[in-house]
Amino acid sequence: MNAEQVSLIIVAVLIGSLCLFNARKALTPNVRSRQWVSAALALGWPALAGGFHRALGVPAQQPDVFRLIAIGHLGLATAGSILLMRAIYLRRLDRGARLINLGAAGVLALLNFSTGGLFLVLSSAPYVPAVAGGPNDAAIVHRIASHGIDVTLPSDAWKPKPRPEKVADFYHLQPTMIAGILLVTTDNDGTKFQSTISRYRNDIKQDPTQSTYSETRGENDHGEPLWMCLFDETENGKKMLVGMSITWVGRKKVVVQIFEGLFKNTSETGAASERALFQSSAERFLRSVRSSP
């Protein structure tokens, strides 16, 4: 059992204990406003689990699970708010419930509403990219007419973002990914293809910020000669999965593509989900270039 699992168990036990404690107070004969505010608190404490739901995985990887979690939080928030309003009304009559408990129940209800709303957003388009090659594959082909080439974007959640320093550039909002074409140049004999590979390969290998380097030589998804590499890069405290490919398209053009995915999950489970998505998206894009029909 790793540290992440232990922390999740501790938080689950703590939240469960708070819920049971307040539920027992709500069921114990007492001043009525105190019973109602205790019931509101019992439904409110699960709001604290919101951050740990997020740590368990990327919504893009498990959208249905996150929608169910969102509905659960919204349901708890609605029920808790109704109980709280009843407690406030009864307090005007019996002066029993403490203001601090009323305030805590209100904050927890708002937190449940916020968590539920956030998870609904994160589990909906454009935050849910299709995993390349999966059953919900929604890859689209983008044509760069000025160079007579096509590339494949992993899903329709990817959007173009023109930048003067690149031939083409695309971004994905959540999780954060960018991809682009750095260079397109003429090469009729393969000389530039090999020299471009050597230049970029040497630059990457000598970069002190990169690690876990791996490379592939062969053909891309359209039978074009390909060199591709993937590596982790850490810069200014930010960790990314970076990919690059160099393809000799039609034995006439050298195309240099780049991919970056920014890791945001700190948990092992969340980071593993992000890595799987980044790698599948990178390979789909980096292996996709072809001459336009």
N, C-alpha and C positions, 0 to 999 in steps of 0.2 A: 504494500500500500504506500503510495507516494504522498508527499506533503500536500498536494492539491486535494487529494481524496480525503485526507485527514481533516483539512480545513473545512471542506464541504460538509463532512459529517458533524463537526463541532458546531457549525452555523445552523445546520438542520436541527440538531438537538436543542440548541439555544432557542431558536424560533418556536419549535414545537413546545418547549417548556413554557415559554411566555404565553402561547395560545392556550395551553391547558390551564395555566394558572388563572388567566382572565376568564376562561370559560367556566371554571369552577366558581369564581366569584359571582359571575352572572347568574348562575343557577342556585347560589346560596341565598336564602331569604335575607333581605337587607332593604335599605332605603331604595326605592324604585329607580331613581336617577342613577344611583351607583351601579345597580345591576345592568341597566341599559348601556352605560358608558363602558362597563367591563366587557359586555358583549361586542361593542364596537371595537374595542382594543383587541379582542380575540381574533376578529376578522382582519384587523389592520396589520398585525405583526408580519404576516407573509410578504408585505411590501419590501421588507429588508432583504428578501431573497432575490430581488430583481437583478442585482449586480452579479450574483452567482449563477443565475440562469444564463446571463450573457457570457460568462466565463466558460460555460460548458461547450460552446461551439459557435460557429459563425452562422447568423440567421440565414445567409445565402445557402448554406449547406443543409439546413433543417428548417425550411420555412413553415411547414405544417406544424411542427412541434412548437415553434415560436408563436404561431397564431393561436394555438390552444392555450399557451401560457398567457398570452395577451388577454384572451377572453376571460381566463381565470382571474387575473388581476383586476380587470374592469368589473367583473361580477362582485368580487370582494369589496372593491371601492364603492360600488353602488349600494350594496347591502350595509356596509359599514357607515355610509353617509346617512342612510335612513335611520339606523339605530342611534347614531349620534344626534340627529335632529330631535328624535324622541327623548333622548337623555337631556338635551338642552331645555326642551319644553317642561319636562318633569322637574328639573332643577329649580325652575321658577316657582314651583309649588312646594318642594320639600327641602331645598337648599342642601341637598346631600352630596352630589357629585363634586369632586374637586376640580377647580379650573385647570390645573395642570394636566389632569387626565382627559378632560374635554379637549384641551389643546393638542395633546399627543394623539388622540383618536383622529382629530381633524388633519393633522400632518400626515399620519399614516394613510388616511383615505386619499389625500392628494397624491401621495407617493405611489399608491396603487394605481390611480388614474394615469399618472405620468408614465409609469412603467408599462402599463397595458398599451397606452397610446404609442409609446416608443417602439415596442415590439411589433405592433401592427404595421408601423411605417417600415421598420427594418426587414420585415418578412414580405414586403410587397414590392412590385416594380417601381422604380428602376434599381432597387437594391438587391434583387435576386438574379444573378447571372446564371445561365445554364452551364453546367459543367460539360466541357467539351466531350463529345462522344457519348453522353449520357442519354437516358430516355427522354429528357426534356430538351434535347439539343436544339438550340435556336440560332445557330451560327449564321452569319450573313456575310456576303461577299462585297467588298468595297473596291471600286475601280478607281485607279489613279490614271486618268486619261492622258495626262501630259507625258507620262512615261510608258504608257501601254502595258501596265501591269495590274493584276488583281491581288488582293490579300483577303484573308478570311478573319473576321472578328468573332470571338467566341460566342457572343450573343448580341441581341439588339439593344442591350443596356449600355453597350459601348458607343460613345459619341465622338465625332471628329472635333479636333481642337487645333485649327491652323496655327502653325508657328513658323516664322520665316527661316529659322535655322534648320528646319527639317523638311524633307520631302512630304511627309504626312505624319500626323500625330493624333492619337486617340486616347480617351480616358474612360475609366470606370469609377463611379462615385463611391460605392460601398460594397465590398472592401476596396480600398484605394489601389488602383492599378493604372498604369499608363503603358502605351505601346506606340511604336512609331517606326518610320523608315528614315534612317540617317543619310543614306547615300544611294544613288543610282548612277552607274557609270558604264560606258561602253567597253566591251572586252570580247574580241572576236577569237582569241587564241588561248584564253585561260590564264594568261600571265598576270593580269590584274587580280583575277580571282585568287590565285595563290599568294600574291604579295599582300593583298588586303587581309587575308587570313593571318599571315605571319605578323603583320603590323598590329592588328587588334589583339591577337593571341598573346603577343609579348607584352603589350601594354597592360592587359588584364592580369597576367601571371605575376607581373612586377608590382601590382597595386597592393599596398599593405593593408587596405581596408577589406579585401576580399578573402573568402574562405570557402571550404567545401566545393572546390572547383571540379567540374566534370565537363567533358566535351564529347561530341559525336561527329563522325564523318560518314557520309553516305549520300542518300537521296532524300528529297523532301516528299511531301504527299503527292506531288505531281511529276515525280521522276527527275527532278532537276538536281544537279550536284550541290551538295549542302555541307557546310560546317556549322555546328551549333554548340554553344556552351551555356551552362547554368552555374550560378554561384551565389553565395550569400555575401552581402556587403553591409558593413556597419559604418555609418558616417554621421557625426554630430549626435550620437546616441540613438539614431534611427536605424533599424535593421530591415533590409530589403532582400527579396529574391530577385536577382537580375539575370536576364537571359539575352543572348545575342546570337544572331545567325547571319551567315554570309552565303548567298545563293547565286549560282551562275545560271541565270534564267535564259533558256533558249540558246545557250552557248553564245549569247550576244551581249548580255548585260549582267553586271554585278550589282546585287541588291543587298544592302546592309540593314538589318532590322534589329530593334532593341525592345526589351520588355522589362518593366519594374513593378513589383508588388510590395507594398509597404505593410510590414507586420505590425498589428496593433494589439492582438491578444497576448496577455502575459501568462496565461495558463498553458499547460502542456497540451490539453485537449483542444483548446481554441487555436493555438499556434499550429498544431498538426492539421486541423481542418483548413486553416488559411493556406498552409504550404501545399496541400493537395490541390486546392482550387487554383493557386498561383501557377503551380507546375503544369496542370492540365491546360490552363489558359495560355501560358507561355508557349507550350509545345504546339498548340493549335495555331497560334498566330505565327510563330517563327518558322514553321514548316509549310506555310500556306502559299507563299508567293508563286505566281505563274504569269505567263504572257496573256494579255487579254485576248479572248477569242476574236 
